[in-house]
Amino acid sequence: MKNLILALALCLVATLSRAAEAPPIASDPQLEARVMAVSAELRCLVCQNQTIADSHAGLAIDLREQVRQMLRRGDSEAQVIEFMTTRYGDFVRYRPPVQASTWLLWFGPALLLFGAVAALLLHLSRRRTLADAAFEDPFDDSDLHPFTPAEKAKP
């Protein structure tokens, strides 16, 4: 009985310790909608694959609160994004602008795809020019059997 009470107490403590304080929500629904719209444009610096609107990381919560404060004092969405970009660099923008420093980010996947297709076409053209004798027969098992059928038949 003592162990059961101890186990229940531990479960209760574990459940209560996981409870977290809800993030602050603006009293003005229009302000909160603007906060979420701007937050959807900014990358979480901790998660790096989520926006700060989607992230539950402490830094993302702090950044959302900072966005909320800036919008509350009258800054525009563009000013908030510009402030965050100035402070954290283009990396903080979920969709960074196309400029010289982000060309690889924007055009790199297309270059990789083009290079892969070019390598495949080059390989296929070289393979086409080789004689059929250059390729191994996948069903040829003569190297597995050292004797020909005629040699096997001899006693």
N, C-alpha and C positions, 0 to 999 in steps of 0.2 A: 504494500500500500504506500509505503514511504517513497519507493522508487517511482510509482505512478504519479504521485503528487509532484515529485521533482521533475519528471519528464514533462508534465503539463505546464509547470512553471517555466521551464526552459523554452517550451514552444511559445508561450505567451510573451516572454522576453524577446525571443527571436522575431516574432511577428511585429511587435511594437518597435523594435530597433530598425526594421526595414521601412517604416513609415517615413515619408518625406513631406516637407512643407510644400504646399502647392505654389507654383510660380505666381508672382503677383500679376493681376490682370487689371488693366485700366478700367476705371469706372465708366469711361466713355467708349461705347462699342465701336464708334467710327475711328477713334484713336487706336484701339486695339487692332482693328482691321488694317490700318496703315502700318502699325508695328509689324504685323505678320507679313505684310506685302514686302516691306523692306528687308525683314529677316529672311525671307525666302530668296533674296538676292545675294545674301552674304554666307560664305562658307564657314563652318565651324572649324576653328583652328586646331582643335583637339581631335575631333573625329575625322576631318578632312574628306569625308565622303557624304556629309550631310550639310544641310543648311542650318543656320542657328535657329530657325523656326522649328526644325525637326529634332534637333539634338537636345539631350537632357544633361549634357556635360555642364559642369559648374561655370566654365568660361562662356559657354553659349548662353546660359541664363543671365550672366552678368552683361554680356553684349546686348541681349534683348532688352534688358533694363536700361542700358545706356541709350539704345535706339529710342525706347519709350520716352526717356527724359528729354532727348534732343527734339523729338517730334512735339512733345508737350510744350516746350519753350518756343516753338514756332519755326523750327528748321524744316526745310523741305526734304522730301525723300532723296533727291539728288544731292543735297548738302550732306545728309547723313552718310550716303554711300561714298561720297568724295572724302569725308572725314575718315571713314574706316579704311578707305584705300590709301590715303595719305599715311595713316598710322600703321597699317599692317601690310601694305603693298597690294599689288594686283591679285596676289594669291587669295585674299579674303573674298574677292568677288567670285560668285559661283559661276558666272559666265564672264570671264575676263575679256577686255576689249581686244580687237585685232590690232596689234602693233608689232613693231620689230622684235620686242622681247618675248612675244607670245606666238610668233609664227610657228615654231615647232609644235606648240600645243595644239594650234588650230589645224595645221597642214601636215603634221607628222603622221597621223594615221593614214591619210591618203597617200603619202609618200611610201609608207611601208606596204600598203596594198599594191601600189604600182610596182614597187620593187619585187614583191612576191610573184605577181603575175608575169613580170618580165623574166624572172629567173625560171619560172615554170615553162614559159614559152621557149626559152633558150634550151632548157633541158630536153623538152620534147622535140625540138628541131634537131638537136645533136643525136638524139636517140633514133630518129627517123633515118638519118644518113648512115647509121651503122648497119652492117650486114646482119642477117638473121643469125648467123653463126656466132656472133658476139654475145648473144643472149643464151643463158642456160635454159634447158627444157625443165620446167618444174616437175614434170612427171617422169623424168629420166632417172631410173634407179639402178643404172648399170654399175655405178661405183659402189653400190651396196652389196652386189652379188659378184664376186670375183670370177666366177665361172659362167660361160655361156651355156645355154640349154643343151647344146650338143656335147659339151665337155661333161656336163652333169650326167648325161645318159651313158657315157662310157663307164664300164665297171673297173 
